[in-house]
Amino acid sequence: MLIPALPSLSLSDAERDAVALLSATATEDTWRLRTLDSYYEGQSRVANLGIAVPPALQAVRTVTGWPRLVVDALDERLDVDALRCPDDDGTEGDLSAIWAANDLDNESQLAHVDALIYGRSYLAVGVGDDGAPLLSVESPQHMSVDYDVRTRTLRAALRLVSAGSQRSATLYLPDQTVYLEGSGTGWSVTDRRPHQLGVVPVVRLANRQRTADRAGSSEITEEVRALTDAACRTLLGQEVAREFFAAPQRYVLGASEGSFQGPDGTQRSAWETYIGRYLALERDEDGAVPEVGQFPAYDPAVYGRIIDTYARLMAGATALPAHMLGYTTDNPASAEAIRSSEARLIKKAERRQRAFSAPWSQAMRLALRLTGAEQVPVVEVQWRDAATPTVAAQADATTKLVSAGILPAESEVTLERAGIDRAQRLRIVHDRRRAAGNAVLEDLARTFTTDGPRPDQAEAA
């Protein structure tokens, strides 16, 4: 009789080395990831140069929000529309069910936002309590991976979670998933779940990879951070100038000391002196009237021009149209000019769609394998148009393609080109089939009369 082997409750040497390596990698990236997150959330503190800002106003904070805009403007053009299987149409229904069960319409946006902020995000594929495929989006703040550049695959992945003194971890390996709990200075195994996929069930979404940096780069680049800091310091200078020049600085020449004292001889406060005593100053002992003057105030409009300069520099560095950054001109831009200014942003979004297609395809194929599918077809990711065409323009272009015979009128591709979303396309296909069935029934009803079918129609029927 064969006795099943019990799972090991201790880490092997190879597993212990993998946990140590991935834990060290996560620790090294902590400061950089937190810095990027603080810029996106508008919580970064700008260093005070200690020249123009007095100590009493150093606690004033200014935020521009440009890093968030750089990320969100690109993320808003990254929407997965549908999943296609060119070699197996029947699998598309299973893919749609997995996508809907895991709420990936919303979760996919979290993966894209994290990839744009931190340079990468992760998709973990597993099995839920109900036995169905479970896809979860993981942040690089909690997960680190051992990536093989040559094969472009993962050797291992580690997810770390800390809550006070409690520590837990999940180690993803090519043959199993190991669940760990922190015990003192080490780890203890709480469970092992083999999956026999042959690959690590974690997929990496990397943004702006380079041959020398496969980990991915953030959209919040060093240039974006420097311009953001400069704009914040300019706004802070404007706040300081407002405090100093909201009430113009004045001077008095030839006034006696008693002009600034109360009836009891006590010194009046600066505010009382400013608002009242200048209006009624007594002559001195020689009968001369004190001279009162005002220093010229600094023009606050110069700060606005500096901010506009930074906005133009930010637009050039990030491919964002200047009007998105708040830079305006006296003459509003035309619709053609706005579309032209978005050309670089659209191309940038299309490149991100291409880069993120392979990870999503790989994650969905792993999910299909967990359902027990023997043959897993190629999965293609269909994205919504990254541009912002009008409904009339899309309909006109689609009509011309149908009229030229390039697209069949009854094809679902025609509906996609017209800008109709997937739910509406399914309803249209269903309505078309129902209308076709009703037409067949009506033809049959007209063919057969109360005396039976005519000889010339019986064969057709």
C-alpha positions in Angstrom: 0.0 0.0 0.0 1.3 3.4 -1.0 1.4 5.9 1.8 1.1 9.6 0.6 4.0 11.8 1.5 3.3 14.5 4.0 4.2 18.1 2.9 7.4 19.4 4.5 6.9 22.0 7.2 10.3 23.4 6.8 12.0 25.3 4.0 14.6 23.5 1.9 18.0 25.2 1.4 17.0 26.4 -2.1 13.7 27.8 -0.8 15.5 29.5 2.1 18.0 31.1 -0.2 15.1 32.3 -2.5 13.3 33.9 0.5 16.5 35.7 1.7 17.2 37.0 -1.8 13.7 38.3 -2.5 13.4 39.8 1.0 16.7 41.7 0.5 15.4 42.9 -2.9 12.2 44.2 -1.4 14.1 46.0 1.3 16.3 47.8 -1.2 13.3 49.0 -3.2 11.3 50.3 -0.2 12.7 53.8 -0.2 12.4 54.4 -3.9 8.8 53.0 -4.1 7.7 55.2 -1.2 9.2 58.2 -2.8 7.3 57.6 -6.0 4.1 57.0 -4.0 4.5 60.2 -2.1 4.9 62.2 -5.4 1.8 60.6 -6.8 -0.3 61.2 -3.7 1.0 64.8 -3.4 2.6 64.2 0.0 6.3 64.9 -0.9 8.0 67.6 1.1 9.9 70.2 -0.9 13.3 71.1 0.5 13.4 74.6 1.8 16.4 76.6 0.5 16.3 78.8 3.6 16.7 82.1 1.7 13.3 83.6 0.8 11.0 81.7 3.2 11.1 82.8 6.8 10.9 80.2 9.6 7.3 81.2 10.5 6.1 80.1 7.1 8.2 77.0 6.6 5.2 74.8 7.6 3.1 76.0 4.6 2.8 73.2 2.0 2.1 73.7 -1.7 1.1 70.9 -4.1 0.9 71.0 -7.9 -0.5 67.4 -8.6 1.4 67.1 -11.8 2.8 63.6 -11.1 -0.7 62.2 -10.6 -1.8 63.9 -13.8 1.1 62.4 -15.7 0.1 58.9 -14.6 -3.7 59.2 -14.7 -3.8 60.8 -18.2 -2.0 57.8 -19.5 -4.0 55.2 -17.5 -7.3 56.6 -18.7 -6.4 55.4 -22.2 -5.5 51.9 -21.1 -8.8 50.0 -21.1 -9.1 46.3 -21.9 -12.1 45.9 -24.1 -12.2 42.1 -24.8 -10.2 38.9 -24.9 -10.1 37.0 -28.2 -9.1 33.4 -29.1 -8.6 33.3 -32.9 -8.1 29.6 -32.9 -10.9 28.6 -30.5 -14.0 30.8 -30.3 -15.6 28.6 -27.7 -12.9 29.5 -25.1 -13.8 33.2 -25.2 -16.8 32.5 -23.0 -14.6 30.9 -20.4 -12.2 33.9 -20.5 -15.1 36.3 -20.1 -16.4 34.4 -17.1 -12.9 34.4 -15.4 -12.5 38.1 -16.2 -15.9 38.9 -14.7 -15.6 36.6 -11.6 -12.3 38.4 -10.7 -13.7 41.9 -11.3 -10.8 42.6 -13.7 -12.6 45.5 -15.3 -11.7 47.4 -12.1 -8.7 45.4 -10.9 -6.9 45.8 -14.3 -6.9 49.6 -13.8 -5.1 49.1 -10.4 -2.4 47.0 -12.2 -1.9 49.6 -14.8 -1.7 52.5 -12.3 0.8 50.7 -10.2 2.9 49.8 -13.2 2.9 53.5 -14.3 3.8 54.7 -10.8 6.4 52.2 -9.7 7.5 50.9 -13.0 6.0 47.4 -12.5 3.1 45.6 -11.0 2.2 41.9 -10.7 -0.6 39.5 -11.4 -0.8 36.4 -9.1 -2.8 33.4 -10.5 -4.1 30.8 -8.1 -7.2 28.8 -7.2 -9.9 30.2 -4.9 -11.8 28.4 -2.2 -14.5 27.5 -4.7 -12.0 25.9 -7.0 -12.3 28.6 -9.6 -9.2 30.5 -11.0 -8.3 33.5 -8.8 -6.4 36.4 -10.2 -5.1 39.1 -7.9 -3.2 42.3 -8.5 -0.1 42.7 -6.4 1.8 45.9 -5.7 5.6 46.0 -5.9 5.6 47.4 -2.4 4.6 43.9 -1.2 6.0 41.6 -3.8 9.5 41.0 -5.3 10.5 38.6 -8.0 13.6 36.8 -9.3 13.5 37.6 -13.0 15.6 35.7 -15.6 16.5 38.2 -18.3 17.6 35.5 -20.8 14.4 33.5 -20.8 12.2 36.4 -19.7 10.6 34.2 -17.0 10.4 34.3 -13.3 12.4 31.9 -11.2 10.5 32.7 -8.0 8.3 35.4 -6.4 7.7 36.4 -2.8 4.8 38.3 -1.4 5.4 39.9 2.0 2.7 41.2 4.4 3.4 42.8 7.7 0.8 43.9 10.3 2.4 45.1 13.4 4.5 42.3 14.8 2.7 39.7 12.6 4.5 38.7 9.4 3.3 36.4 6.6 4.6 35.5 3.2 3.8 33.6 0.1 6.6 32.0 -1.9 5.6 31.2 -5.5 7.7 28.5 -7.2 7.4 26.7 -10.6 5.9 23.6 -9.0 4.1 24.8 -5.9 3.1 27.7 -3.7 4.4 27.8 -0.2 2.7 29.8 2.6 4.9 31.1 5.4 4.5 32.8 8.8 7.2 34.8 10.6 8.5 33.0 13.7 11.2 35.0 15.5 14.0 35.6 13.1 13.0 32.9 10.6 10.0 31.5 8.7 7.8 28.5 9.3 5.8 26.7 6.6 2.0 26.6 7.2 0.9 25.1 3.9 2.1 23.9 0.5 -0.1 23.7 -2.5 1.4 22.1 -5.6 0.1 23.3 -9.0 2.3 21.5 -11.5 2.2 24.5 -13.9 5.9 24.3 -14.6 6.1 28.1 -14.3 5.8 30.6 -11.5 2.1 31.6 -11.3 3.0 35.3 -11.2 3.0 37.6 -14.2 5.0 40.9 -14.3 3.7 44.1 -16.0 6.8 46.2 -16.6 6.6 49.8 -17.8 9.3 51.4 -20.0 11.8 48.5 -20.0 15.3 48.9 -21.3 17.9 46.4 -22.1 19.9 47.5 -19.1 16.9 47.8 -16.8 14.3 45.1 -17.2 12.7 45.9 -13.9 10.8 48.8 -15.5 10.8 52.6 -15.0 8.2 54.9 -13.5 6.4 57.6 -15.5 7.3 59.9 -12.5 10.8 60.4 -13.8 13.6 62.4 -12.2 12.7 65.3 -14.6 9.1 65.2 -13.5 10.0 65.2 -9.8 12.5 68.1 -10.3 9.9 70.2 -12.2 7.3 69.4 -9.6 9.6 70.5 -6.8 10.4 73.8 -8.6 6.8 74.5 -9.2 6.0 73.9 -5.5 8.8 76.2 -4.4 7.4 78.9 -6.8 4.0 78.5 -5.3 5.4 78.7 -1.8 7.2 81.9 -2.8 3.9 83.3 -4.0 2.3 82.5 -0.7 5.1 84.2 1.2 4.9 87.3 -1.1 1.2 87.5 -0.5 1.7 87.6 3.3 4.3 90.4 2.9 2.7 92.5 0.2 -1.1 92.0 0.9 -0.6 95.0 3.2 1.9 97.4 1.5 5.0 98.1 3.5 5.2 101.8 4.7 7.7 104.0 6.3 7.6 107.1 8.5 10.2 109.8 8.6 10.4 112.5 11.2 7.8 111.1 13.7 8.3 111.3 17.4 8.4 108.2 19.6 5.2 109.3 21.3 3.3 108.8 18.0 3.6 105.1 18.5 2.6 105.0 22.2 -0.8 104.9 23.9 -2.2 107.4 26.4 -0.6 105.5 29.2 2.8 105.5 27.6 2.8 101.8 26.6 4.0 100.8 23.1 1.2 100.2 20.7 1.1 96.9 18.7 2.4 96.8 15.2 -1.1 96.2 13.8 -2.6 99.1 15.8 0.2 101.4 14.6 -0.3 100.3 11.0 -4.1 100.7 10.7 -4.6 103.8 12.8 -1.6 105.9 13.8 -0.5 106.7 10.3 -3.8 108.5 9.8 -3.2 111.1 12.5 0.5 111.9 13.2 1.3 115.0 15.2 3.7 117.7 14.2 7.1 117.6 15.8 8.5 120.4 18.0 9.7 122.3 15.0 6.2 122.2 13.5 7.1 119.8 10.7 4.7 117.1 9.6 6.2 113.6 9.5 6.7 112.1 6.0 4.8 108.9 5.3 5.7 106.8 2.3 5.1 103.3 0.8 7.5 100.8 -0.7 6.7 99.5 -4.1 5.0 96.1 -3.9 6.4 93.1 -5.9 4.2 92.1 -8.9 2.8 88.6 -8.1 2.1 88.0 -11.8 5.7 87.0 -12.2 5.0 83.8 -10.3 2.3 82.9 -12.8 4.7 83.3 -15.7 7.3 81.1 -13.9 4.6 78.4 -13.4 3.6 78.6 -17.1 7.3 78.0 -18.0 7.4 74.9 -15.8 4.1 73.7 -17.3 5.5 73.9 -20.8 8.7 72.1 -19.8 6.5 69.4 -18.1 4.4 69.0 -21.2 7.5 68.5 -23.4 8.9 65.9 -20.9 5.8 63.9 -20.5 4.0 64.2 -23.9 1.0 65.8 -22.1 -0.8 68.7 -23.9 -0.1 71.9 -22.2 -3.8 72.6 -21.5 -3.9 69.5 -19.3 -1.3 71.1 -17.1 -3.3 74.3 -16.7 -1.3 76.3 -19.2 -3.7 78.6 -21.1 -3.4 81.3 -23.7 -5.6 84.2 -24.6 -6.8 82.5 -27.8 -8.3 79.1 -27.0 -7.0 76.2 -29.1 -9.2 74.8 -31.9 -10.4 71.1 -32.0 -7.7 70.3 -34.6 -5.0 71.8 -32.5 -6.1 69.9 -29.4 -6.1 66.6 -31.3 -2.7 67.4 -32.8 -1.3 68.1 -29.3 -2.5 64.7 -28.1 -0.7 62.8 -30.9 2.3 62.0 -28.7 0.2 61.0 -25.8 -1.9 58.7 -28.0 1.2 57.0 -29.4 2.6 56.6 -25.9 -0.7 54.9 -24.8 -0.6 52.6 -27.8 3.0 51.5 -26.8 1.8 50.8 -23.3 -1.1 48.7 -24.6 1.4 46.6 -26.7 3.7 46.2 -23.7 0.8 45.1 -21.3 -0.9 42.7 -23.8 1.6 39.9 -23.4 1.4 39.8 -19.5 -2.4 39.8 -19.6 -2.4 37.1 -22.2 0.0 35.0 -20.1 -2.1 35.5 -17.0 -5.3 34.4 -18.7 -3.7 31.4 -20.2 -2.5 30.3 -16.8 -6.0 30.7 -15.4 -7.3 28.5 -18.2 -4.8 25.8 -17.4 -6.0 25.9 -13.8 -9.5 25.0 -15.0 -8.1 21.8 -16.3 -8.1 22.7 -20.0 -5.9 20.3 -22.0 -5.3 22.7 -24.9 -4.8 26.3 -24.1 -5.3 28.5 -27.2 -3.5 31.8 -27.9 -5.2 34.7 -26.1 -5.3 38.1 -27.7 -6.0 41.2 -25.7 -8.2 43.8 -27.5 -7.9 47.4 -26.2 -10.1 50.4 -26.6 -9.0 53.1 -28.9 -6.3 55.2 -27.2 -7.4 58.2 -29.1 -10.6 60.3 -28.4 -12.5 60.2 -31.7 -16.0 61.4 -31.8 -18.9 59.0 -32.3 -19.8 60.6 -35.6 -16.2 60.2 -36.9 -16.1 56.5 -35.9 -19.5 55.8 -37.5 -18.5 57.6 -40.7 -15.2 55.7 -41.0 -17.0 52.4 -40.4 -19.7 53.2 -43.0 -17.0 53.9 -45.6 -15.2 50.6 -44.9 -18.5 48.7 -45.3 -19.4 50.5 -48.5 -16.0 49.7 -50.0 -16.5 46.0 -49.2 -13.6 45.9 -46.7 -15.8 45.0 -43.8 -18.9 42.9 -43.9 -22.0 44.7 -42.5 -22.9 41.7 -40.2 -19.4 41.3 -38.8 -18.8 41.9 -35.1 -15.6 43.7 -36.2 -17.8 46.3 -37.8 -19.5 46.9 -34.5 -16.1 47.3 -32.8 -14.9 49.8 -35.3 -18.1 51.8 -34.7 -17.2 52.2 -31.1 -19.8 50.0 -29.6 -18.8 48.3 -26.4 -18.7 44.5 -25.8 -22.0 44.3 -23.8 -23.9 46.1 -26.5 -22.3 44.0 -29.2 -23.5 40.8 -27.6 -27.0 42.2 -27.5 -26.9 43.3 -31.1 -25.7 39.8 -32.2 -28.5 38.2 -30.1 -31.1 40.6 -31.7 -29.8 39.8 -35.2 -30.1 36.1 -34.6 -33.6 36.4 -33.2 -34.6 38.6 -36.1 -33.2 36.1 -38.6 -35.1 33.3 -36.8 -38.4 35.3 -37.0 -37.9 35.9 -40.7 -37.5 32.2 -41.3 -40.6 31.4 -39.4 -42.6 34.1 -41.3 -41.3 32.7 -44.6 -42.5 29.2 -43.6 -45.9 30.5 -42.5 -46.4 32.2 -45.9 -45.2 29.1 -47.7 -47.8 26.8 -46.2 -51.4 27.6 -46.7 -54.4 26.0 -45.0 -54.6 23.4 -47.8 -51.0 22.5 -47.5 -47.9 23.7 -49.4 -48.1 24.4 -53.1 -46.0 21.9 -55.3 -43.5 24.7 -56.2 -42.9 25.6 -52.6 -42.9 22.2 -51.0 -39.4 21.4 -52.1 -38.1 24.9 -51.0 -39.7 24.4 -47.6 
